[in-house]
Amino acid sequence: MNSFFKIIAFIFSVLFIWAAVLQYNDPDPILWYTIYGVAAIASLLFAFKKLSLWMALILFLAFSVGAYVDWPAQFEGYAIGEGDIKNIEMGREASGLILCALVMLLYVWRIRKGWKS
């Protein structure tokens, strides 16, 4: 089971790096490079069993709060042209933060459960 979670962590680290790369044309790319970069580093640390329970929990909480704060007043989907561009962008950003939070929650659960099984 350890190798399964190690593979998952490597996959998420690649996905988070790819998400960061795709932010080059975002109005605030440095912020999103940092967010996805931190998630990628945390995933690599988890893969090598170096991520502490407290750090994973703090990241989960930070990403969750960020998603809550960034969630638009009215969610209008993800596709451009289907609503107000600001609402769509905020929905996309909040969804990215939710994904980061869920991955960190998985890491919290696995670290808390222990690596022995």
N, C-alpha and C positions, 0 to 999 in steps of 0.2 A: 504494500500500500504506500510505502514511502516513496517509491519511484513514481507512482501515479501522481502524487501531489508535487513532486519535483518537476515532472514534465508539465503539469498544469501551470506551475509558477514560471517556468521558462516561456511557455506559450504566452502567458499574460505579460511577461516583461517585454516580449517582442511586440505584442499588440499595443502596449502602452507607449513604447518607443515609436511605433508607426503612428499612433494617434498624435503624438507630439510633433512628428514630422509634418503631418497634415495641417498643422496650425500656422504654417508660414504666412498665409494670407488673412489670418484672423486680425481683427482690430487690436487685440491685446495678446499677441503671440507669446511674449515672455512669460506672462502669467500661466498660460496653458502649457508651455514647455516645462515650466517648473512643476505644475501639478502632475502632469503625466510622467515627467522625469522622476519625481518622488515615488510615484506608484510603481514605476519600472524598477527603481533601485530597491524598493521594499520587496518586490517580487523576487528579485535576484537574491537578496538577503534571506528571504524565506526558503528559496531553493537550496541554499547552502547552510540552512539551519542557523542563521545568524540574526534573524529578526526576533526581537524580544516581544513577549506578550504585550507589554506596556506600549511599545512603539506601534504595534499593529492596532491596538485598541485606540490609541490617540489618533492615528491616521483614519481609522474607521469613523470616529466621532467628527474629526475635522472635515472629511469628505461628506459626511451626512449633513452637518450643519451648512456646509457650502451649497449642497444641493437644495436644501430647504430655503435658504436665503435667495438662491438664484432662480428658483422655480417661478415661471411667469404667472401673473395674475389670471391669465386665461391661456391654457395650453391649446395651441392651434396646429399641432403636428410638427413634422420635421421637414417637409418638402417646401422649397421656395415657391411662392406664388399661391399658396393655400391659405394665407393669412398675413397678419402683421409680421414683418421681417424681424422686428425686435422680440416679439413673443416666440417666434420660431427659434431664433438664436439662443434665447434664454432657456428654452426647452431642451435644445441640443446640449447646451453647456451643463444644465442640471442633470440630464441623463448620463452624461459622461462622468459626472461626480458620483451619481448613484452607482454606476458600474464600478468605479474605484472603491466606493464604500462597501459594496457587496463582496468584492474580492478581498478586501482587508478583513471583513467579517469571516470569510472562509478561513483566512490565515489565523485569525484569533481563535476560531473554533478548533482548528487543527493543532495549533500550539498548545492550547489549553488541554486538549485531549491527550497530547503527548505524541512523540515520534516512534514509540516502541512498537505499536501495532501495525 
